[in-house]
């Protein structure tokens, strides 16, 4: 797995101009936007997406057939992609959090406490994002994977809409339920979100390993 991480980081090094452009854009948004904390979600999302690019590069020109002729297990390959996504997304998240906090203090538009809270909410979102994206990428590949993922997102929106309609039909006050959740202490609230996100990521990892074990190259 260490060798795969080195390969992916060297691949990322070849795209340093792209990352420099993204960083400059993020810095510009943090400077000119009233709420620079938006940059945290933006940078985290962009950083995690590079994992999908590495999978596409591995699949290009039937590259996986050669890759798995090396002493690399399919399980190890899958775990490495999840780890790489956590590293790139996590580093992007950290960079954006620190810079947004500094920008907010200098501009006196956002309190550090609010920036930290937003950052702590973005971090489990990173886990959920990886948990949703990677199985589709492993199963369908580049173009088909993005289409399938878009379809899944549409289904989730449809399910959420149906749940809201059903709640109204059964006279369930969703606003009251949300207010009760907000009344819970911040620590318990964040612990619940992180616990759910980690559980979802582990389930996603098992699904991806099963997908990779069944694939033929």
Backbone torsions as a table, in degrees:
resi	resn	phi	psi	omega
1	UNK	NA	-33.2	178.9
2	UNK	-61.3	-41.7	178.8
3	UNK	-62.9	-38.0	178.2
4	UNK	-66.1	-39.3	177.2
5	UNK	-62.8	-42.8	178.3
6	UNK	-61.1	-43.2	179.4
7	UNK	-60.3	-45.7	-177.1
8	UNK	-68.8	-35.6	177.7
9	UNK	-69.8	-35.1	175.7
10	UNK	-67.1	-37.1	176.0
11	UNK	-63.8	-41.1	177.9
12	UNK	-64.8	-35.4	178.6
13	UNK	-61.9	-33.4	178.2
14	UNK	-68.0	-14.5	179.2
15	UNK	-111.1	29.3	-176.2
16	UNK	-63.1	-30.0	178.1
17	UNK	-65.1	-38.2	177.5
18	UNK	-63.3	-45.5	-179.2
19	UNK	-67.3	-34.8	176.8
20	UNK	-63.6	-39.9	178.4
21	UNK	-64.1	-43.4	178.6
22	UNK	-62.8	-41.6	179.7
23	UNK	-63.4	-42.5	178.7
24	UNK	-63.1	-41.7	177.9
25	UNK	-62.1	-42.1	-180.0
26	UNK	-64.6	-42.2	178.0
27	UNK	-63.0	-42.0	178.1
28	UNK	-61.4	-42.7	178.9
29	UNK	-65.2	-40.7	179.7
30	UNK	-63.7	-34.0	-178.4
31	UNK	-76.1	-42.6	-170.9
32	UNK	-96.7	-15.3	178.7
33	UNK	-86.8	147.4	179.2
34	UNK	-67.4	-33.0	179.8
35	UNK	-119.6	89.8	-175.8
36	UNK	-67.4	-9.3	-179.9
37	UNK	-64.1	-16.9	174.9
38	UNK	-57.9	-30.8	-177.6
39	UNK	-62.1	-28.5	-177.8
40	UNK	-61.2	-50.3	179.2
41	UNK	-65.9	-38.9	-179.1
42	UNK	-62.5	-50.7	-177.4
43	UNK	-67.2	-39.2	179.0
44	UNK	-62.6	-42.8	179.8
45	UNK	-64.5	-46.1	-179.6
46	UNK	-63.9	-42.3	-179.7
47	UNK	-61.8	-39.8	-179.2
48	UNK	-71.3	-28.1	-177.7
49	UNK	-66.1	-22.7	-177.6
50	UNK	-64.8	-22.8	176.1
51	UNK	-60.2	-39.5	179.3
52	UNK	-64.7	-36.0	179.0
53	UNK	-64.7	-39.3	179.9
54	UNK	-65.6	-36.6	177.7
55	UNK	-66.0	-41.1	178.2
56	UNK	-63.6	-39.8	176.9
57	UNK	-63.8	-39.2	179.3
58	UNK	-65.5	-33.4	-177.6
59	UNK	-82.8	-17.1	-174.8
60	UNK	-61.7	133.5	177.4
61	UNK	55.5	39.9	178.2
62	UNK	57.4	38.9	-177.4
63	UNK	-67.1	-26.4	-179.4
64	UNK	-64.2	-32.1	179.0
65	UNK	-59.7	-40.9	176.8
66	UNK	-73.6	-39.9	-176.0
67	UNK	-59.5	-42.8	-177.1
68	UNK	-85.0	1.2	168.6
69	UNK	-80.3	-13.8	175.2
70	UNK	-83.8	167.4	179.4
71	UNK	-72.8	65.1	179.1
72	UNK	-129.2	123.6	178.3
73	UNK	-84.0	155.8	179.9
74	UNK	-67.5	-35.8	177.2
75	UNK	-64.9	-45.0	179.5
76	UNK	-62.5	-39.3	178.3
77	UNK	-61.5	-45.7	-178.5
78	UNK	-65.0	-45.0	179.3
79	UNK	-61.7	-38.1	-179.9
80	UNK	-63.3	-38.0	-179.3
81	UNK	-66.8	-39.1	176.3
82	UNK	-65.5	-42.4	178.5
83	UNK	-64.3	-41.3	178.8
84	UNK	-63.5	-40.6	177.9
85	UNK	-63.5	-39.3	177.9
86	UNK	-66.9	-37.8	-179.3
87	UNK	-68.6	-51.5	-177.6
88	UNK	-66.2	-43.2	177.7
89	UNK	-66.9	-38.9	-179.5
90	UNK	-67.6	-41.3	178.0
91	UNK	-65.6	-42.0	177.4
92	UNK	-62.6	-41.2	178.3
93	UNK	-61.7	-44.1	-178.7
94	UNK	-65.3	-45.8	178.9
95	UNK	-59.3	-47.5	-177.6
96	UNK	-66.6	-37.3	-179.9
97	UNK	-64.4	-47.2	-179.1
98	UNK	-63.6	-47.2	-177.5
99	UNK	-67.2	-39.7	179.1
100	UNK	-65.2	-39.2	177.7
101	UNK	-62.5	-43.9	179.1
102	UNK	-65.1	-44.6	-180.0
103	UNK	-63.2	-40.5	179.7
104	UNK	-64.0	-40.2	179.0
105	UNK	-67.7	-45.4	-178.6
106	UNK	-65.0	-37.4	-179.6
107	UNK	-87.2	-12.8	-179.8
108	UNK	57.9	41.2	-179.7
109	UNK	-110.6	-27.1	-178.8
110	UNK	-135.5	134.4	178.1
111	UNK	-75.2	150.3	179.4
112	UNK	-59.6	-38.6	179.4
113	UNK	-59.2	-42.7	179.6
114	UNK	-66.8	-39.1	178.4
115	UNK	-63.0	-43.1	179.2
116	UNK	-63.6	-40.7	179.7
117	UNK	-62.8	-44.4	178.1
118	UNK	-62.6	-42.4	179.7
119	UNK	-62.3	-39.7	179.8
120	UNK	-69.4	-24.4	175.5
121	UNK	-81.9	-30.4	179.3
122	UNK	-71.7	-33.0	-176.1
123	UNK	-61.3	-48.8	174.8
124	UNK	-65.2	-27.5	176.2
125	UNK	-63.4	-34.3	175.6
126	UNK	-61.6	-44.7	179.5
127	UNK	-61.7	-43.4	-179.8
128	UNK	-66.5	-39.2	179.1
129	UNK	-60.4	-47.3	177.6
130	UNK	-64.1	-38.8	-179.0
131	UNK	-63.4	-31.3	-179.6
132	UNK	-85.7	-43.2	-172.2
133	UNK	-71.2	-47.1	-167.8
134	UNK	-65.1	-43.3	177.8
135	UNK	-58.9	-38.9	177.8
136	UNK	-65.0	-39.9	179.3
137	UNK	-65.5	-42.7	178.9
138	UNK	-66.7	-37.4	-175.1
139	UNK	-78.0	-43.8	-171.1
140	UNK	-110.6	-12.2	-178.3
141	UNK	84.7	-164.8	-171.8
142	UNK	-63.2	-77.0	-173.9
143	UNK	-65.6	-49.5	-179.1
144	UNK	-63.9	-33.5	179.4
145	UNK	-63.8	-41.6	179.2
146	UNK	-66.6	-38.7	178.5
147	UNK	-66.1	-44.5	179.5
148	UNK	-63.6	-39.4	179.5
149	UNK	-66.2	-39.5	176.6
150	UNK	-62.2	-41.1	177.1
151	UNK	-63.0	-39.6	178.9
152	UNK	-65.2	-39.6	178.2
153	UNK	-64.0	-41.2	177.6
154	UNK	-62.3	-39.9	177.5
155	UNK	-64.4	-38.3	178.6
156	UNK	-65.3	-41.2	176.7
157	UNK	-63.5	-41.2	178.7
158	UNK	-63.9	-40.7	178.3
159	UNK	-64.9	-40.1	178.3
160	UNK	-64.4	-41.8	178.4
161	UNK	-62.8	-42.8	179.0
162	UNK	-64.5	-36.9	178.9
163	UNK	-65.7	-39.1	177.9
164	UNK	-65.3	-42.3	178.4
165	UNK	-64.0	-41.4	179.9
166	UNK	-65.8	-38.1	178.0
167	UNK	-63.4	-39.3	177.7
168	UNK	-66.9	-36.9	-179.7
169	UNK	-67.9	-36.5	179.8
170	UNK	-93.9	12.7	174.9
171	UNK	59.5	42.7	175.8
172	UNK	-96.1	122.6	-178.4
173	UNK	-84.3	98.8	-177.6
174	UNK	-67.6	-32.4	178.5
175	UNK	-63.8	-40.5	178.0
176	UNK	-64.9	-40.2	178.1
177	UNK	-63.3	-42.3	179.4
178	UNK	-64.6	-40.7	178.6
179	UNK	-64.3	-34.3	176.6
180	UNK	-66.6	-38.5	177.4
181	UNK	-64.9	-39.9	179.5
182	UNK	-68.4	-24.7	-179.9
183	UNK	-73.6	-17.7	177.4
184	UNK	-67.4	149.1	-179.3
185	UNK	-60.0	150.7	-177.1
186	UNK	-58.4	-40.5	-179.9
187	UNK	-61.4	-45.4	179.8
188	UNK	-67.6	-37.9	-179.9
189	UNK	-62.7	-48.1	179.5
190	UNK	-66.4	-38.4	178.9
191	UNK	-62.4	-39.7	177.9
192	UNK	-65.0	-42.0	179.3
193	UNK	-65.2	-46.7	-179.8
194	UNK	-63.7	-41.6	179.1
195	UNK	-61.0	-44.1	178.7
196	UNK	-64.2	-42.8	-178.8
197	UNK	-65.5	-42.6	179.7
198	UNK	-65.4	-42.3	177.5
199	UNK	-61.2	-43.2	178.3
200	UNK	-63.0	-38.3	179.7
201	UNK	-66.8	-40.4	179.3
202	UNK	-66.5	-40.3	176.7
203	UNK	-63.7	-43.2	178.1
204	UNK	-60.2	-40.8	179.5
205	UNK	-61.7	-42.8	178.5
206	UNK	-63.4	-40.1	178.4
207	UNK	-64.0	-43.7	-179.0
208	UNK	-65.4	-39.4	177.4
209	UNK	-62.3	-42.1	178.2
210	UNK	-63.5	-39.9	178.6
211	UNK	-63.1	-46.0	-178.0
212	UNK	-66.8	-36.3	179.1
213	UNK	-65.7	-26.1	-178.0
214	UNK	-92.4	-13.8	-176.3
215	UNK	-73.4	146.7	175.8
216	UNK	-112.9	137.9	-178.8
217	UNK	-119.2	NA	NA
